[in-house]
Amino acid sequence: MSVKEKGKAVLTWKVEKFKAKDSKEIEEKNVKPYETVEGSHNCLLHEGIATMLGLLCAIGSEVAYSNANARIGVGNDATAPADTQTGLLGASQLYKAMNTGYPQKSGDHDIVFQSDFVAGEAEWAWLEESIDNGSTPNKNLCRQNTSLGTKPAGQTWRLTGTITWS
């Protein structure tokens, strides 16, 4: 007898937009977001899946998606995601390190990544998002297209990516 089960990963992106120059100002002045935008997709990339399997089985010398390594990237390319891509495609792109305490496990099925893009960073149309495991080796776990808006000068946008496994 053969039993087939399929695993599924859904990635939800949420950007919180603050009229504040950086994370410190948000915390000190208790600034609330003036807008929140969310979108969901399910495109994991081959290179990220292979890295996760290596980590799961302790095969090779894969680099974990930990606070020391993981980054969220944003870019300005609207190309539809495909699982064979290897990261952001835009002419404008920026990867940022995790906020303190991220990534984190939430409940039994979620992992949450979060980065702040402060004033002077990524001030263009946010059309694509990715999570990678650092500048070396830069293995992207996912790439999505979620039109999150155009980041104006002088603001901080907090981008949170939640992967729900089922």
N, C-alpha and C positions, 0 to 999 in steps of 0.2 A: 504494500500500500504506500502510496506517495502523497504527501501533504505539501501543498504549496502555500506559503504565506508571503505577502509582500510588505516590506517596510516602506514607510513614507516619511519624508521630511518636508515640512512647510516652513518657509522663512517669512516672518513678518517684520517689516521695517517700520519704525516710527521715528519721525523727526520732530523735536520740540524746538520751537524758534523763540529765542530770547532777545530782547533789546538790552543786551549787556555785552561788554567787551570780552569777558572771559568767565571761566567757571567760578573763580574767586568772587567776582562781583555778584554772580547769581546767588551764591551761598550767603555772602555777607548782607546783601540787601533783600534776600528772600524774593528774588525776581521770579515771577510766574511766566510761563510761555504765553505768547500772544496768539499762537497758532500751533496746532498739532496735526500732522499729516501721516496717514498710515497706508500701507499696501502689503499684500501677501503674494508670494510666489513659491515655486518649488523646483528651482534649478540648482542642484549641487553639481560641482564640476568634477570631472574624472580625477584631476590631480589632487583635489581635496579628499575625495572618497578613498583614493589609494593611500594617502597619508594617514587618514583615520584608521584604515584597516591595518597598516603597519604599526601604528601606536597600540591598537587593540591587541594585536598578537605579539607585540615586542619584537617585530621583525625589522631589521635595518636600523638606521639611525635617524628616524623621523623626528622633526621638531614639533612639540606640542603647541596647541592653540591656547597658550597660557597668558596670564597677565604680562609676563616678561616678553612675550613674542607676538601675540595676536594684535592685529590692526584692522580697523575698518577703513575702507577706501571709498571715495566718491569721485565720479567723473562726469563728463558732459557728452557721452556717446549714447545714442538711442537705438543702437543695434540690438535686436532681440537676443536674449540669452540662449546659449547652446552649451551642452555639457562638455564639449571639447574645448571651450575657451579656457584661457589661462590667466584671467584677470580683467582689469578695466581696459577699455578700448579708447577712451576719449583722449583728445589732444590735451585737455586740462584734466588732471587727476591728482589726488592727494590721499595718502594713507596716513592715519593717525593711530597712535598707541591707545591702548585701553585706558579708560578711567579707572581710578583706584577701586579695587574690589571686583573688577570684571576680568574675564568672563565669570559668570556664576551659574550654578545649577538652580533651577526653579521648579519645584515639584518633582515628579518622577520622570517627566518627558521633555523638559525644556532646558536649553542652554541659552544664556543671554549675554550678548556682547554690547559694549557701549563706549563711544568716543565723543569728545567735544571738539568741534571745529570753531575756533575763536576768531575774533576780529582780525582781518587781514589774511585769513585762510579760506581757500575754496570758494571764493566769491564769484560764482558762475552758476549756470543752470545745473542742478543736480538731477541727472537722468539715469545714472547707474550707480550701483553699490556692490561692494564685495567685502569679504572677510578673508584675511590671509594670516599666515603664521610667521610674519616678520620679513625684513628685507633680505635675509638669507635663511631659508631657501625661497621664500615668497610663493608658497603653495596656496592658491586660492581655494577656499572651501566652496564658495558660491559666487555667482554674479547675477544680479537682478537688474531689471529696468523698472524703476518706480519714479515717476516724475514728482519730485518732492518740492519743487519750486526753485527760484533763483535767489541765492543768498546775497543779501546786500552788505555793503561795507559797514563795519562797526558792530556787527551782531555775532552772537554765539549760537550755533545750532548743535543740538545734542542728538546724535543718531544712535538708535538702539536697534539691534538685529536679534530677533528671538527665533531660534530653530526649535520647532516642536517635532519630536520623533514619535511615530506610532507604527 
